Amino acid sequence: MPPEIRLDFEAYARARQQQLYRIAYLLCGDTHRAQDLTQTTLTKLFQHWRRASRADNLDAYAKTVLIRTFLSEQRSRRRERELHTPIAAGPGADQPEVRIALLAALAELAPKARAMVVLRYWEDQTVESVAAQLRCRPGTVKSTCSRALTRLREILGDAAIYVTEG
């Protein structure tokens, strides 16, 4: 790969690594897995950088790679997922008990539902955007998100009061 293309990728990776990590952490709830997921995503981007760098929206392309990598990993690790216990957020969070409760609740959702909720509500993407990234219909995104939010409310119970305040 020519040096100028490599440098272009390195600049992009440095600029977007934290954003990709945050999304990965929300998806899997584990700092180490989020780091691995981010690294895998950046590796895949590097391998296909010529094509990726020509995308209309490179950030959307990278998020799509991240989400698909996460879903693929979840399918292959289904049994391990049942044993998975999310690790609490690091120190310095404004409301660590809310963050812990939310991450634990997200971990209870199916991987695809979790991905939809993170993209739709954390990343504030449109239904159509989420549907395109996950290769499904907008109606599927709407119904899955609705069921996932209902499930999150059930799981969080009284903790949901704190999530909606402030």
Secondary structure by P-SEA (a helix, b strand, c coil): ccaaaaaaaaaaaaacaaaaaaaaaaacccaaaaaaaaaaaaaaaaaaaaaaaacccaaaaaaaaaaaaaaaaaaaaaaaaaabbbbccccccccaaaaaaaaaaaaaccaaaaaaaaacccccccaaaaaaaacccaaaaaaaaaaaaaaaaaaacccccccccc
